[in-house]
Amino acid sequence: MSQDRGGIDLDTSLGYLLKEASSALRAAMEEVLRPLGMTITHYSCLELLAQRPGLSNSELARGAFVTRQSMNVLLQALERDGFVSRPAEAPIGKALPARLTDRGRQSLAKATAAVRSVEVRMLSGMTEEEQAGALHILRSMIRSLRDGDA
């Protein structure tokens, strides 16, 4: 069948392959996080807070690629379940900076090990040089797309 119809050749489209890789990565991460009672967004939120304590709801939402409303619902559940703590009143403005609790750190440690195993599996067919090249290429693609928004 001819590909000369003006469409995208899915076998050679980098965009399509990136989306397929993203989908496969998401499925693999969901599979290892589910037994821990976590979603990818739950894990992302805890990981962001471990690396950048005190992030606001809006900052967490941007970092986890979800809406502010979705992140607010998640933060309320994480706070209720003892994974994060937030002050009763905003120290500055309206933002209630969140921090991991001991329970949150323990849960994150298990999730990080599980997610790391997925990444190791994903990269197992690549040399260190190929991995470094892939990082460079992906960062360049992101930069180009974001700079195009300016």
N, C-alpha and C positions, 0 to 999 in steps of 0.2 A: 504494500500500500504506500502510495507516495505521500511524503511529508510536505509537498509543495502546495499547500492550501493556505498559507499565510499564518498558520498556527505555530505554537511552540512545540518543538521536538522534546517531549518529556524525558527521553533517554539522555539528552545532552544539556538540558536546561539546568544551570547551577541553582537558580531560584527554586525549582521544583525539587531538586536533590537536597537542598538545604531544608526545605519543608519536610521532606520524607525523613531525613536524619533527625530533625527536631521531633517529629512524631514518634520515631522509634526510641529516641532518648527519653521522651516523656513517658512512654509506655513502660520502659524498663525501670525508670525511677518510681513510677506509681506501683509497680510490682514489688519492689523492695521496701517501699515506705508503708504500703497498706498493712502488713503484719505489725508495724510499729504504731498503728492507729493514726497515721499522718497522711496528709495530702502534700503535693508538691508546694502549694502555696504556704501551708503550715511550716514545712521544712524551710522554705525560702525566707519566711519571716524570722524564724529562729536564727538562721544563719546570718541574716543581715544584722540582727540585734547583737549577735555575738561579736561580729566584726565592727559594728558601729553602734554602740550602746546609746540609747536616748533618742533614736530616730522618731520622728513624728509619724502619725498615720499616713499623711500624704507622701512622705519620703519612703516609707515601707511599701506603699502601694506602687509607687514608681519602680522601686527596686525588684518587686515581685511580679510586675507586669499585670496588675489587677486594678480595678477601680478603687477609689477611696472608700466607697460604700462597702465593697466586699472586704477590704482590709479592716474596716472598722468592726464589721461583724466577726471576723476572725480574731481580732485583738480582744474583743469582749469575751469570746469563748476561751481564748488562751489565758486571759486574766482570771476568768471564773474557774478554770481548771488548774490554776497555779503555775503556769509556764512562764508568764510574764507579770510584771507589776507596773502600774502607772500611778502617778500621783492623783489624789482626789481633785486637786485644782491645778490648772496650768501655771507653771512658774513664770512664763512669759507668754503673752498673747493667748491663743486658744489651744495650742498644741499640748497634748499630754504625752511627754516622752516615755517610751516603753523601755523596760530593762528585763533581761532574762532573770528568772529565779534559779535557785539550785536545781529544782525539778526541771526547768527548761533547759539548763545546761546539760543535765544527765540525759534527757531525751534527745537533745541535739547531738550528743556524742554518738549515740547509737545510730541515728539517722545519717550522720556524716560518714560513718564507716560504711553503711549500706550504699549511699550515693557514690562514695569513692570507688566501691567495687564495680559499680556500673560504668563509671568513667574509665577505670582500668580495662574493663572488658571492651569498651568502645574503642580504645586506643591500642589494643593488643596487637593489631596487624600493622602498626606504624612504628617506624624508627623514631628515635628522639629528634632527629633532624626533620623528619616529615611532620612530627607533632609541632615543632617550632615554626615550620613553614605554614602549617594550617592555622596556627594562632595569628601569624602575621597576615595571612590572606583574609581571615575572618574579620580581624580588626580593621583592615583596609576597606572591606565591603561595608562594614558598619559606618565608618567615617564618611565614606562616599555617599551613602544614603542619607545620613544625618546632615551633611554639608549641603546636600541638594535641597533640604527643607529650608535652608536659610534664605 
